[in-house]
């Protein structure tokens, strides 16, 4: 199905945490299937496989005017995904930190700055050392 074909609203609300390739592609595909998508991130944090911070990429007007000096082709491709998601009208909220996740028989969601954001499904795509990964696995997974 082409991205410009209309898909009826599935009435499924999807919350995606993280805006790396996994989070953005999940948001785009959920949108294509007619799901309402809310996507929280404050930028892309690049880390080593051990979780050590390397750099942060954000999408401000200044970055668009002058270019990003620290990212290469991967960052350029990532920005294409990000811009495509924005062009599709996906609700992306930057500068938010997920404090907690919750789930019941009738809803799922996240807590951001003390406020509950409710959906039907939450996809934790915020990285290997994420709070969501620990909750899903039931233990802290240490990358090797």
VENCORLIN-V979269 format. One record per residue. SS is DSSP state (H for helix, E for strand, L for the rest). PHI is phi in radians with two decimals (999 if undefined). OMEGA is omega in whole degrees, -180 to 180 (none if undefined). Layout:
# VENCORLIN-V979269
SS;PHI;OMEGA, SS;PHI;OMEGA
This chain:
# VENCORLIN-V979269
L;999;178, L;-1.23;-177, L;-1.27;-179, L;-1.70;175, L;-1.44;-179, L;-1.36;177, L;-2.10;180, L;-1.12;179, L;-1.11;180, L;-1.37;-176, L;1.20;176, L;-1.67;-180, E;-1.74;-176, E;-1.99;174, E;-1.87;179, E;-2.08;179, E;-1.84;180, L;1.95;-177, L;-2.19;171, L;-1.37;-180, H;-1.05;-179, H;-1.10;-179, H;-1.13;-179, H;-1.19;179, H;-1.19;175, H;-1.10;179, H;-1.10;-179, H;-1.13;-179, H;-1.18;177, H;-1.08;178, H;-1.06;180, H;-1.08;180, L;-1.53;175, L;1.59;179, L;-1.48;175, E;-1.44;-172, E;-2.00;170, E;-2.06;-171, E;-2.29;-178, E;-1.90;173, L;-2.91;173, L;-2.00;178, L;2.38;-179, E;-1.76;177, E;-1.78;179, E;-1.54;-177, E;-2.32;173, L;-1.28;178, L;-1.11;178, L;-1.57;178, L;1.59;179, L;-1.33;-178, E;-1.15;175, E;-1.84;-180, E;-2.87;-180, E;-2.17;176, E;-1.97;174, L;-2.11;-177, L;-2.11;179, L;-1.74;179, H;-1.06;179, H;-1.08;178, H;-1.05;-179, H;-1.19;-178, H;-1.36;-172, H;-1.98;180, L;1.47;-180, L;-1.72;-175, L;-1.52;-173, L;-1.85;-179, L;-1.99;-178, L;-1.90;-174, H;-1.05;180, H;-1.02;179, H;-1.14;178, H;-1.15;177, H;-1.13;179, H;-1.07;179, H;-1.11;176, H;-1.09;176, H;-1.05;-179, H;-1.05;-178, H;-1.14;177, H;-1.09;178, H;-1.07;177, H;-1.09;-180, H;-1.08;177, L;-1.32;-180, L;1.56;179, L;-1.20;-177, E;-1.33;179, E;-1.83;-179, E;-2.02;-178, L;-1.58;175, L;1.08;176, L;-2.19;176, L;-2.09;178, E;-1.31;-179, E;-1.57;-177, E;-2.83;174, E;-2.02;174, E;-2.56;-180, E;-2.71;173, L;-2.35;178, L;-1.18;-174, L;-1.98;-177, L;-2.77;175, E;-2.47;179, E;3.07;-179, E;-2.33;174, E;-1.93;-180, E;-2.21;-180, L;0.88;178, L;1.40;-179, E;-1.84;177, E;-1.42;173, E;-2.00;-170, E;-1.82;175, E;-2.53;175, L;-1.68;-176, E;-2.44;173, E;-2.14;175, E;-1.88;179, E;-1.57;-178, L;-2.18;-174, L;-1.69;171, L;2.01;-172, L;-1.20;179, L;-1.84;-174, L;-1.42;174, H;-1.10;180, H;-1.11;179, H;-1.08;180, H;-1.10;180, H;-1.16;-178, H;-1.13;-178, H;-1.35;-177, L;1.51;178, L;-2.76;178, L;-1.45;-179, L;-1.52;-180, L;-1.71;-179, L;-1.05;180, L;-1.99;none
